[in-house]
Amino acid sequence: MPIVCKVGVQIGVSIDGPRDLHDAERRDRHGRGSHSRSLTGLRKLQQHGLSPTVIAVLTRRSLDRPDDIWNFLMDIGVRSVGFNVEEAEGANTTTTLAGREAREAYYRFLRRILELRRRQPELRVRELDEAEALLRVSPDDHVRSAENERGGIINIGVDGSITTFSPELLGMDHPRYGRFSWGNVHMHGWHEVQAQHKLVEAERDIRKGVLRCRDECGYFTVCGGGAPSNKLAENGTFDSTRTRDCELRVMTVMEAFLDHAGL
């Protein structure tokens, strides 16, 4: 009997493309690749009438294989994919997508994906759909990022610890802000959590960074001020602007989309 989701929850399954790309990075504690198990889980969801989206992390190797990744996604019958660029933040301290060459490779990857999507529009691509939607926003409207808003995203750890802003902050420690855990669901209500001094201090610095983005960056109207976790990881402070993440995730996506459209 098909499962019917009644609460608007979307299910995502992390599969980075063909087996060799996925298993190169996603291994279990015994060093075994997880591609076959991820694919089994995806198919089980599909068999029960659900249509999960695929979340694919892109490494430098992935950027040279847009056709392989696209054909794999079409073969497994997914309707939507979100491409996450490999980031240096949180527990992940390195990335293969550093430097100008990586940005150029990502641009080429996106241009090819745009061509493939034109031929097979049934597969939705989160980054391209979002870019198109943001370009339709009136210049007078203010785009906001949930990662920069207190309570915009609420993250709960396995032990019940609570943080907000970027999910990647959960479990992290910082000399200025301490541990990004401002309460616990077993002991505290949200009104107690948001009153924590360190949360208020972090929020103030995040806000300063957003205002600097507004004043200094031409992409602010389609971004909303960047991701706090990336600013902290790359620049050492929330009160900052440009990061490698925004160069890839915002600037390069917009450039590829506009160039493809001839704008």
VOBA-1610 file (N, C-alpha, C; in pm, whole numbers, padded with zeros to 5 digits, always signed):
BEGIN
Met+00085-00120+00000Met+00000+00000+00000Met+00088+00124+00000Pro+00064+00220-00091Pro+00147+00341-00096Pro+00140+00420+00032Ile+00253+00482+00070Ile+00257+00570+00186Ile+00224+00711+00140Val+00134+00777+00210Val+00096+00914+00177Val+00149+01007+00284Cys+00232+01103+00242Cys+00287+01200+00336Cys+00186+01313+00354Lys+00140+01335+00477Lys+00035+01432+00504Lys+00085+01560+00569Val+00215+01569+00598Val+00265+01684+00673Val+00366+01768+00595Gly+00375+01749+00465Gly+00462+01832+00383Gly+00611+01808+00402Val+00647+01690+00447Val+00788+01658+00467Val+00848+01604+00339Gln+00965+01653+00303Gln+01034+01602+00185Gln+01151+01516+00230Ile+01168+01402+00166Ile+01275+01310+00200Ile+01388+01323+00098Gly+01511+01335+00149Gly+01627+01342+00063Gly+01719+01224+00088Val+01775+01169-00018Val+01869+01058-00008Val+02002+01104-00069Ser+02109+01088+00007Ser+02240+01131-00040Ser+02303+01025-00129Ile+02312+01055-00258Ile+02380+00969-00355Ile+02456+01063-00449Asp+02587+01046-00457Asp+02669+01142-00528Asp+02689+01110-00676Gly+02607+01021-00729Gly+02619+00985-00869Gly+02655+00840-00887Pro+02724+00805-00995Pro+02765+00666-01018Pro+02849+00612-00902Arg+02858+00480-00896Arg+02921+00412-00783Arg+03062+00464-00753Asp+03146+00480-00855Asp+03285+00518-00827Asp+03296+00656-00765Leu+03212+00750-00807Leu+03215+00883-00747Leu+03163+00880-00604His+03055+00810-00583His+02994+00802-00449His+03087+00730-00351Asp+03134+00613-00388Asp+03212+00531-00295Asp+03352+00586-00268Ala+03398+00678-00352Ala+03528+00740-00327Ala+03526+00825-00201Glu+03407+00875-00164Glu+03397+00964-00048Glu+03308+00909+00064Arg+03207+00834+00029Arg+03110+00789+00130Arg+03137+00643+00166Arg+03218+00626+00268Arg+03254+00492+00314Arg+03213+00474+00460Asp+03184+00350+00496Asp+03147+00323+00635Asp+03272+00303+00721Arg+03252+00264+00847Arg+03365+00251+00939Arg+03460+00139+00902His+03415+00050+00816His+03500-00060+00772His+03565-00030+00636Gly+03546+00093+00587Gly+03606+00131+00460Gly+03529+00087+00338Arg+03408+00037+00357Arg+03328-00011+00245Arg+03243+00101+00188Gly+03231+00105+00055Gly+03145+00204-00008Gly+02999+00182+00027Ser+02922+00291+00026Ser+02782+00282+00068Ser+02684+00299-00048His+02735+00299-00171His+02649+00328-00286His+02532+00229-00298Ser+02562+00100-00290Ser+02456-00001-00309Ser+02350+00010-00201Arg+02390+00038-00077Arg+02293+00050+00031Arg+02208+00177+00017Ser+02270+00285-00027Ser+02194+00409-00050Ser+02092+00389-00161Leu+02133+00319-00265Leu+02044+00295-00378Leu+01929+00201-00337Thr+01959+00104-00253Thr+01855+00014-00204Thr+01751+00092-00124Gly+01798+00182-00039Gly+01706+00264+00040Gly+01620+00353-00047Leu+01680+00412-00150Leu+01605+00497-00243Leu+01496+00418-00312Arg+01530+00300-00360Arg+01431+00219-00432Arg+01320+00172-00340Lys+01352+00146-00215Lys+01249+00107-00120Lys+01148+00220-00101Leu+01196+00342-00092Leu+01107+00457-00079Leu+01019+00470-00204Gln+01080+00453-00320Gln+01003+00463-00445Gln+00897+00354-00454Gln+00930+00235-00408Gln+00835+00124-00411Gln+00712+00152-00324His+00728+00236-00224His+00617+00269-00135His+00547+00400-00175Gly+00570+00442-00299Gly+00496+00556-00350Gly+00554+00691-00317Leu+00674+00695-00257Leu+00738+00822-00224Leu+00832+00861-00337Ser+00857+00990-00348Ser+00945+01041-00453Ser+01054+01126-00390Pro+01155+01063-00332Pro+01260+01139-00264Pro+01347+01216-00362Thr+01398+01328-00316Thr+01498+01400-00394Thr+01635+01340-00365Val+01726+01356-00457Val+01864+01312-00436Val+01949+01433-00401Ile+02034+01418-00301Ile+02131+01520-00264Ile+02268+01468-00306Ala+02331+01536-00399Ala+02459+01491-00453Ala+02567+01594-00420Val+02669+01551-00348Val+02782+01638-00318Val+02880+01632-00435Leu+02922+01748-00481Leu+03013+01757-00594Leu+03155+01781-00547Thr+03245+01691-00584Thr+03388+01710-00562Thr+03451+01755-00694Arg+03581+01778-00691Arg+03647+01819-00815Arg+03633+01712-00923Arg+03641+01585-00887Arg+03625+01476-00984Arg+03487+01479-01048Ser+03386+01512-00968Ser+03249+01511-01019Ser+03228+01613-01130Leu+03297+01725-01120Leu+03272+01835-01213Leu+03311+01801-01357Asp+03394+01700-01375Asp+03431+01658-01510Asp+03335+01555-01568Arg+03229+01520-01492Arg+03141+01412-01538Arg+02992+01447-01527Pro+02953+01562-01579Pro+02811+01599-01572Pro+02719+01501-01642Asp+02762+01448-01758Asp+02677+01355-01832Asp+02658+01225-01756Asp+02764+01174-01697Asp+02754+01049-01620Asp+02659+01066-01502Ile+02671+01178-01434Ile+02585+01203-01318Ile+02440+01220-01362Trp+02418+01296-01468Trp+02281+01319-01517Trp+02217+01187-01561Asn+02289+01108-01638Asn+02234+00982-01687Asn+02204+00886-01573Phe+02290+00886-01471Phe+02264+00802-01354Phe+02133+00844-01286Leu+02114+00972-01267Leu+01994+01021-01201Leu+01869+00987-01282Met+01877+01000-01412Met+01764+00965-01496Met+01736+00814-01488Asp+01841+00734-01485Asp+01824+00588-01481Asp+01757+00541-01353Ile+01783+00608-01240Ile+01724+00562-01113Ile+01587+00625-01089Gly+01541+00707-01182Gly+01403+00754-01178Gly+01372+00863-01077Val+01471+00944-01039Val+01442+01054-00947Val+01388+01173-01025Arg+01314+01257-00956Arg+01254+01373-01020Arg+01321+01504-00981Ser+01404+01498-00878Ser+01464+01621-00829Ser+01601+01592-00770Val+01696+01684-00795Val+01830+01670-00739Val+01876+01805-00685Gly+01950+01800-00577Gly+02016+01919-00525Gly+02166+01893-00524Phe+02242+01982-00588Phe+02387+01967-00593Phe+02451+02050-00482Asn+02515+01984-00387Asn+02589+02052-00282Asn+02737+02052-00317Val+02797+02170-00327Val+02940+02174-00353Val+03014+02135-00225Glu+03125+02064-00241Glu+03204+02022-00126Glu+03258+02145-00055Glu+03230+02156+00075Glu+03268+02275+00150Glu+03364+02241+00262Ala+03446+02340+00297Ala+03531+02329+00415Ala+03462+02403+00528Glu+03388+02330+00610Glu+03317+02389+00723Glu+03282+02279+00820Gly+03256+02317+00944Gly+03221+02218+01045Gly+03328+02112+01058Ala+03285+01986+01057Ala+03380+01876+01074Ala+03464+01852+00949Asn+03420+01905+00834Asn+03494+01888+00709Asn+03588+02006+00691Thr+03718+01985+00712Thr+03813+02096+00714Thr+03883+02119+00581Thr+03861+02034+00483Thr+03927+02051+00353Thr+03824+02038+00241Thr+03861+02086+00123Thr+03775+02073+00006Thr+03861+02061-00119Thr+03812+01988-00216Thr+03882+01977-00344Thr+03843+02089-00439Leu+03754+02177-00394Leu+03703+02284-00480Leu+03761+02419-00442Ala+03891+02424-00419Ala+03958+02549-00387Ala+04025+02605-00512Gly+04026+02736-00523Gly+04097+02799-00634Gly+04010+02831-00753Arg+04065+02914-00840Arg+03992+02962-00957Arg+03958+02848-01053Glu+04049+02752-01066Glu+04026+02642-01161Glu+03901+02564-01124Ala+03879+02543-00993Ala+03761+02471-00948Ala+03633+02548-00982Arg+03639+02679-00965Arg+03521+02761-00997Arg+03490+02754-01146Glu+03594+02757-01230Glu+03573+02747-01374Glu+03516+02610-01411Ala+03564+02506-01343Ala+03513+02371-01369Ala+03367+02359-01328Tyr+03330+02423-01217Tyr+03191+02420-01172Tyr+03102+02496-01271Tyr+03153+02606-01324Tyr+03079+02681-01426Tyr+03051+02592-01547Arg+03153+02521-01594Arg+03135+02432-01709Arg+03036+02320-01676Phe+03045+02267-01555Phe+02952+02163-01512Phe+02808+02214-01519Leu+02785+02332-01467Leu+02649+02387-01466Leu+02599+02416-01606Arg+02685+02468-01691Arg+02642+02495-01829Arg+02599+02366-01899Arg+02672+02258-01872Arg+02634+02130-01933Arg+02503+02078-01873Ile+02486+02093-01743Ile+02361+02050-01678Ile+02244+02130-01734Leu+02264+02257-01760Leu+02158+02339-01819Leu+02119+02287-01957Glu+02217+02244-02035Glu+02188+02188-02167Glu+02111+02057-02154Leu+02152+01973-02061Leu+02085+01845-02043Leu+01943+01864-01990Arg+01927+01962-01902Arg+01792+01987-01847Arg+01698+02038-01956Arg+01751+02112-02050Arg+01665+02161-02160Arg+01611+02044-02241Arg+01690+01938-02255Arg+01647+01820-02330Arg+01555+01731-02247Gln+01581+01727-02117Gln+01504+01639-02027Gln+01455+01718-01906Pro+01357+01806-01926Pro+01313+01898-01819Pro+01240+01828-01705Glu+01214+01698-01717Glu+01141+01630-01609Glu+01225+01616-01482Leu+01357+01630-01493Leu+01443+01624-01375Leu+01468+01766-01327Arg+01417+01797-01208Arg+01435+01930-01152Arg+01572+01940-01086Val+01634+02056-01100Val+01765+02083-01039Val+01748+02200-00943Arg+01764+02173-00815Arg+01736+02274-00712Arg+01807+02407-00739Glu+01935+02402-00767Glu+02013+02525-00784Glu+01962+02609-00900Leu+01924+02545-01008Leu+01877+02619-01124Leu+01736+02672-01103Asp+01652+02594-01038Asp+01517+02641-01007Asp+01521+02761-00912Glu+01609+02753-00813Glu+01620+02863-00717Glu+01675+02989-00785Ala+01773+02971-00872Ala+01830+03086-00943Ala+01723+03157-01025Glu+01642+03078-01097Glu+01537+03137-01179Glu+01434+03209-01093Ala+01398+03149-00980Ala+01300+03212-00892Ala+01353+03342-00833Leu+01480+03343-00794Leu+01539+03464-00734Leu+01551+03577-00835Leu+01577+03542-00959Leu+01588+03646-01062Leu+01453+03710-01093Arg+01346+03644-01054Arg+01212+03700-01076Arg+01168+03790-00960Val+01245+03791-00852Val+01209+03872-00736Val+01229+04020-00768Ser+01136+04102-00725Ser+01146+04246-00748Ser+01270+04301-00677Pro+01342+04396-00741Pro+01458+04458-00677Pro+01425+04525-00544Asp+01299+04558-00525Asp+01258+04623-00401Asp+01235+04524-00287Asp+01227+04396-00321Asp+01207+04294-00218Asp+01340+04255-00156His+01335+04214-00030His+01456+04177+00042His+01462+04026+00057Val+01560+03963-00008Val+01579+03819+00004Val+01651+03790+00135Arg+01598+03699+00212Arg+01659+03663+00340Arg+01701+03517+00339Ser+01808+03491+00410Ser+01854+03354+00427Ser+01814+03305+00565Ala+01750+03188+00571Ala+01708+03132+00700Ala+01828+03106+00790Glu+01946+03084+00731Glu+02064+03057+00812Glu+02109+03179+00892Asn+02065+03299+00850Asn+02102+03421+00920Asn+01996+03469+01020Glu+01888+03393+01032Glu+01778+03434+01119Glu+01771+03344+01242Arg+01763+03404+01359Arg+01745+03325+01482Arg+01614+03247+01473Gly+01623+03116+01481Gly+01504+03032+01472Gly+01462+03001+01329Gly+01530+03060+01229Gly+01498+03029+01090Gly+01520+02882+01061Ile+01626+02828+01118Ile+01655+02685+01116Ile+01686+02644+01259Ile+01620+02542+01308Ile+01648+02490+01442Ile+01708+02351+01427Asn+01825+02333+01484Asn+01901+02209+01469Asn+01909+02138+01604Ile+01877+02009+01605Ile+01875+01931+01729Ile+01967+01811+01712Gly+02063+01798+01804Gly+02157+01687+01800Gly+02098+01559+01857Val+02169+01449+01843Val+02119+01320+01892Val+02104+01319+02044Asp+02176+01408+02113Asp+02165+01416+02258Asp+02063+01519+02303Gly+01992+01580+02206Gly+01892+01681+02238Gly+01944+01823+02238Ser+02073+01842+02213Ser+02129+01977+02213Ser+02069+02059+02100Ile+02054+02189+02124Ile+01986+02278+02030Ile+02081+02388+01985Thr+02082+02413+01856Thr+02145+02533+01803Thr+02058+02587+01691Thr+02095+02702+01640Thr+02020+02761+01530Thr+02120+02822+01431Phe+02071+02894+01334Phe+02152+02941+01222Phe+02197+02820+01138Ser+02319+02816+01088Ser+02363+02708+00999Ser+02363+02573+01070Pro+02309+02468+01008Pro+02310+02335+01071Pro+02451+02285+01102Glu+02549+02327+01021Glu+02686+02278+01039Glu+02749+02326+01168Leu+02688+02424+01235Leu+02742+02473+01362Leu+02719+02373+01475Leu+02622+02285+01458Leu+02587+02192+01564Leu+02707+02106+01602Gly+02742+02108+01730Gly+02853+02028+01779Gly+02988+02096+01772Met+02994+02215+01711Met+03121+02286+01698Met+03151+02370+01822Asp+03279+02398+01840Asp+03325+02489+01945Asp+03401+02604+01881His+03398+02720+01947His+03471+02835+01895His+03522+02918+02013Pro+03644+02974+02004Pro+03699+03050+02116Pro+03612+03167+02160Arg+03544+03231+02066Arg+03462+03348+02099Arg+03323+03310+02147Tyr+03262+03211+02081Tyr+03122+03181+02108Tyr+03102+03056+02193Gly+03210+02985+02221Gly+03196+02861+02296Gly+03135+02752+02210Arg+03064+02662+02273Arg+03002+02553+02200Arg+02868+02599+02144Phe+02845+02568+02018Phe+02720+02609+01955Phe+02607+02515+01995Ser+02583+02511+02122Ser+02471+02437+02180Ser+02416+02522+02292Trp+02300+02582+02267Trp+02248+02682+02359Trp+02130+02632+02442Gly+02118+02502+02451Gly+02012+02442+02532Gly+01994+02298+02494Asn+01895+02235+02555Asn+01866+02095+02529Asn+01715+02075+02534Val+01663+02002+02437Val+01518+01985+02429Val+01461+01915+02551His+01543+01843+02625His+01496+01771+02743His+01482+01863+02864Met+01541+01982+02855Met+01543+02070+02972Met+01500+02214+02947His+01506+02260+02821His+01484+02402+02795His+01379+02424+02687Gly+01306+02533+02705Gly+01214+02579+02603Gly+01284+02676+02510Trp+01220+02706+02396Trp+01284+02793+02299Trp+01309+02933+02355His+01220+02983+02441His+01240+03116+02497His+01365+03122+02582Glu+01403+03011+02647Glu+01527+03005+02723Glu+01649+02997+02632Val+01635+02919+02526Val+01747+02900+02434Val+01786+03031+02369Gln+01689+03105+02316Gln+01721+03225+02242Gln+01767+03340+02330Ala+01753+03326+02460Ala+01801+03429+02552Ala+01946+03408+02594Gln+02008+03298+02552Gln+02146+03270+02592Gln+02240+03379+02541His+02330+03423+02630His+02420+03535+02597His+02503+03506+02472Lys+02558+03386+02460Lys+02643+03354+02347Lys+02564+03348+02216Leu+02439+03306+02222Leu+02355+03308+02103Leu+02331+03452+02058Val+02300+03539+02154Val+02277+03680+02121Val+02403+03743+02062Glu+02519+03706+02116Glu+02645+03758+02065Glu+02670+03710+01923Ala+02645+03581+01898Ala+02662+03527+01764Ala+02567+03594+01666Glu+02443+03612+01708Glu+02343+03675+01621Glu+02386+03817+01585Arg+02440+03890+01680Arg+02484+04027+01652Arg+02594+04030+01545Asp+02691+03939+01556Asp+02799+03935+01458Asp+02751+03885+01323Ile+02657+03791+01323Ile+02599+03745+01197Ile+02529+03861+01127Arg+02457+03939+01204Arg+02386+04054+01147Arg+02483+04155+01089Lys+02595+04178+01156Lys+02696+04270+01103Lys+02749+04220+00968Gly+02773+04090+00961Gly+02820+04032+00836Gly+02720+04047+00723Val+02592+04027+00754Val+02487+04043+00653Val+02483+04186+00602Leu+02494+04283+00691Leu+02492+04423+00650Leu+02613+04457+00564Arg+02728+04398+00596Arg+02846+04420+00513Arg+02825+04360+00374Cys+02764+04242+00367Cys+02733+04184+00237Cys+02640+04275+00158Arg+02542+04330+00224Arg+02448+04421+00157Arg+02520+04541+00098Asp+02617+04594+00172Asp+02686+04716+00129Asp+02797+04690+00027Glu+02852+04567+00026Glu+02972+04542-00054Glu+02952+04448-00172Cys+02843+04370-00174Cys+02832+04264-00274Cys+02713+04285-00367Gly+02740+04278-00498Gly+02634+04295-00595Gly+02538+04178-00605Tyr+02572+04067-00541Tyr+02485+03949-00544Tyr+02392+03942-00422Phe+02395+04043-00339Phe+02318+04037-00214Phe+02169+04016-00239Thr+02115+04075-00345Thr+01971+04066-00369Thr+01926+03925-00405Val+02020+03836-00442Val+01982+03698-00471Val+02044+03601-00371Cys+02097+03655-00262Cys+02169+03572-00165Cys+02117+03589-00023Gly+02107+03714+00021Gly+02060+03739+00156Gly+02168+03740+00261Gly+02295+03738+00218Gly+02401+03757+00317Gly+02490+03639+00346Gly+02482+03534+00269Gly+02575+03423+00287Gly+02542+03332+00404Ala+02625+03229+00421Ala+02604+03129+00527Ala+02700+03153+00642Pro+02650+03170+00764Pro+02738+03196+00879Pro+02845+03090+00900Ser+02810+02964+00881Ser+02908+02857+00906Ser+03026+02867+00811Asn+03001+02904+00686Asn+03111+02920+00590Asn+03196+03042+00623Lys+03132+03151+00663Lys+03208+03269+00701Lys+03301+03239+00819Leu+03249+03167+00917Leu+03329+03134+01033Leu+03443+03040+00997Ala+03415+02940+00914Ala+03516+02842+00876Ala+03625+02903+00789Glu+03585+02987+00694Glu+03682+03039+00597Glu+03746+03170+00641Asn+03669+03256+00710Asn+03719+03387+00745Asn+03747+03405+00894Gly+03707+03307+00974Gly+03732+03313+01117Gly+03635+03399+01195Thr+03534+03455+01129Thr+03437+03540+01198Thr+03306+03545+01120Phe+03196+03560+01193Phe+03066+03582+01130Phe+03060+03719+01063Asp+03133+03814+01119Asp+03130+03952+01071Asp+03224+03965+00951Ser+03184+03903+00840Ser+03266+03903+00720Ser+03176+03884+00599Thr+03235+03880+00482Thr+03152+03874+00361Thr+03188+03755+00274Arg+03262+03776+00171Arg+03282+03679+00064Arg+03351+03551+00113Thr+03298+03438+00066Thr+03358+03307+00096Thr+03366+03225-00033Arg+03443+03118-00028Arg+03448+03026-00142Arg+03310+02968-00168Asp+03237+02943-00062Asp+03101+02888-00076Asp+03012+02981-00157Cys+03014+03111-00126Cys+02926+03201-00200Cys+02975+03221-00343Glu+03106+03212-00366Glu+03156+03221-00502Glu+03101+03108-00589Leu+03094+02988-00531Leu+03044+02873-00606Leu+02892+02868-00605Arg+02835+02867-00485Arg+02692+02838-00470Arg+02603+02950-00520Val+02651+03073-00516Val+02568+03187-00558Val+02621+03247-00688Met+02743+03297-00684Met+02795+03372-00799Met+02807+03286-00924Thr+02869+03170-00911Thr+02891+03086-01029Thr+02759+03033-01084Val+02666+02995-00996Val+02536+02947-01042Val+02464+03056-01120Met+02463+03177-01067Met+02396+03287-01136Met+02462+03318-01269Glu+02595+03319-01272Glu+02665+03348-01397Glu+02634+03243-01503Ala+02636+03116-01464Ala+02607+03009-01559Ala+02464+03020-01611Phe+02371+03047-01520Phe+02229+03055-01559Phe+02206+03172-01655Leu+02262+03288-01622Leu+02241+03405-01707Leu+02310+03390-01841Asp+02430+03334-01841Asp+02500+03313-01969Asp+02425+03214-02057His+02372+03110-01995His+02297+03011-02071His+02171+03074-02133Ala+02111+03166-02058Ala+01988+03231-02106Ala+02019+03345-02203Gly+02149+03378-02218Gly+02186+03486-02309Gly+02156+03623-02254Leu+02156+03636-02119Leu+02122+03764-02057Leu+02248+03838-02012
//
